[in-house]
Amino acid sequence: MAKVLVIDYEKCTGCRLCEQVCSVKHEGVVNPARSRIKVIKWESAPCQAICPVKAISRDESLNRAVVDYDTCIGCRMCVAICPFGAMTFDALAQKVIKCDFCDGDPLCAKFCDVKAIRYADASVQSIDKQVAVADKFTGILQKAAAAMATV
């Protein structure tokens, strides 16, 4: 079964330590704005579907979307289409960023003192709901992009 980051909002104190740990691991700085984690995860990857150069692919071993930075052109369409903010743009590094689950050992979950973040098996029901929302949003944005292309 796929694994996802599960957030318990009732336990979360808002300390943002998870964001700090993430930014240190990936960017070498303590800067929550450069963190890759977001608290909502879904199975469908509209970012992958919309990428014009196919720079985003699915890593089946960890069930995550990954960005090939050698292919990415920085158009930020993935950022625009992401309904929950899982794709973001790091203005300092001038590149899109996305949570990579720290290669299967997410530090945000390890360092969360109140255990508000867990790396756990995704429930099928939750995935189905999230996929439906992401797919619906992807369809709406693709139609809008097609309409704009004909103008």
C-alpha positions in Angstrom: 0.0 0.0 0.0 1.1 3.5 -0.7 2.4 5.7 2.1 1.6 9.3 2.6 2.2 12.0 5.2 -0.8 12.1 7.5 -1.3 15.3 9.5 -3.4 15.4 12.7 -4.4 19.1 12.8 -5.7 18.8 16.3 -2.2 17.8 17.6 -0.3 20.4 15.5 0.9 23.3 17.6 1.9 25.4 14.6 5.6 25.4 15.6 6.7 24.9 12.0 9.6 22.7 13.0 8.7 20.2 10.3 9.1 23.0 7.7 12.4 24.0 9.2 13.8 20.5 9.2 12.6 20.0 5.6 14.3 23.2 4.4 17.6 22.3 6.2 17.6 18.8 4.6 16.9 19.9 1.1 18.2 23.5 0.9 20.8 23.7 3.7 19.0 26.7 5.3 16.5 27.2 8.1 13.7 28.8 6.0 10.1 27.5 6.1 9.4 29.4 2.9 11.8 27.0 1.1 10.3 23.9 2.7 8.9 21.2 0.4 6.2 19.8 2.6 2.6 20.6 2.6 0.0 19.0 4.8 -2.3 17.6 2.1 -1.3 14.8 -0.2 -3.2 13.0 -2.9 -2.5 10.2 -5.3 -3.3 11.8 -8.6 -0.6 14.1 -9.9 -2.1 17.0 -11.9 1.3 18.5 -12.0 2.5 15.5 -14.0 -0.4 15.7 -16.4 0.1 19.4 -17.1 3.9 19.6 -17.5 4.6 20.6 -21.1 8.1 18.9 -21.1 7.2 15.8 -19.0 9.7 16.8 -16.3 7.5 15.3 -13.6 7.2 11.5 -13.3 6.0 9.0 -10.7 8.5 7.1 -8.6 6.5 3.9 -8.0 8.9 2.6 -5.3 7.9 5.4 -2.9 4.6 6.4 -4.7 5.6 10.0 -5.2 5.9 12.5 -8.0 9.5 13.7 -8.7 10.8 16.6 -10.7 13.6 16.1 -13.3 15.4 19.4 -12.9 17.5 18.8 -16.1 14.2 18.7 -18.1 12.2 21.3 -16.2 11.8 24.7 -18.0 10.5 26.5 -14.9 7.1 27.4 -16.5 5.4 26.9 -13.1 2.3 25.3 -14.7 2.6 22.5 -12.1 2.4 25.1 -9.3 -0.6 26.7 -10.9 -2.5 23.5 -11.3 -1.8 22.0 -7.9 -5.1 22.4 -5.9 -3.5 22.1 -2.5 -0.1 23.8 -2.9 2.0 20.6 -2.9 4.1 22.1 -5.7 5.7 25.5 -4.9 8.3 27.7 -6.5 11.5 28.5 -4.6 12.2 32.1 -5.7 15.8 32.0 -4.4 16.7 28.8 -6.3 14.5 29.7 -9.2 13.0 26.2 -9.4 9.8 24.3 -8.5 9.9 22.1 -5.5 7.8 19.3 -4.2 8.0 17.0 -1.1 10.0 13.9 -1.9 9.2 12.1 1.4 13.0 12.3 2.1 13.4 9.2 0.1 11.1 7.2 2.3 12.2 8.5 5.7 10.6 11.9 6.1 12.4 14.0 8.7 9.3 16.2 9.3 7.6 13.2 10.8 10.6 12.2 12.9 11.1 15.7 14.3 7.5 16.5 15.1 7.5 16.5 18.9 3.7 16.2 19.2 3.5 13.5 16.6 1.1 15.5 14.4 2.8 14.1 11.3 3.0 10.4 10.5 4.3 8.6 7.5 1.6 5.9 7.1 -0.3 3.7 4.7 -2.9 5.6 2.8 -6.5 4.5 3.2 -8.2 3.6 -0.1 -11.2 5.8 0.8 -9.0 8.8 1.4 -7.1 8.3 -1.8 -10.3 8.0 -3.9 -11.6 11.3 -2.5 -8.3 13.1 -3.1 -8.0 11.7 -6.6 -11.5 12.8 -7.5 -10.8 16.4 -6.4 -7.4 16.6 -8.2 -8.8 15.0 -11.4 -11.7 17.5 -11.4 -9.4 20.4 -10.9 -7.0 19.2 -13.6 -9.9 18.9 -16.1 -11.0 22.5 -15.3 -7.5 23.9 -15.8 -6.8 22.0 -18.9 -10.1 23.2 -20.5 -9.2 26.8 -19.5 -5.7 26.4 -21.0 -7.2 25.1 -24.2 -9.6 28.0 -24.4 -6.8 30.5 -23.9 -4.7 28.8 -26.6 -7.4 29.4 -29.1 -7.6 33.2 -28.3 
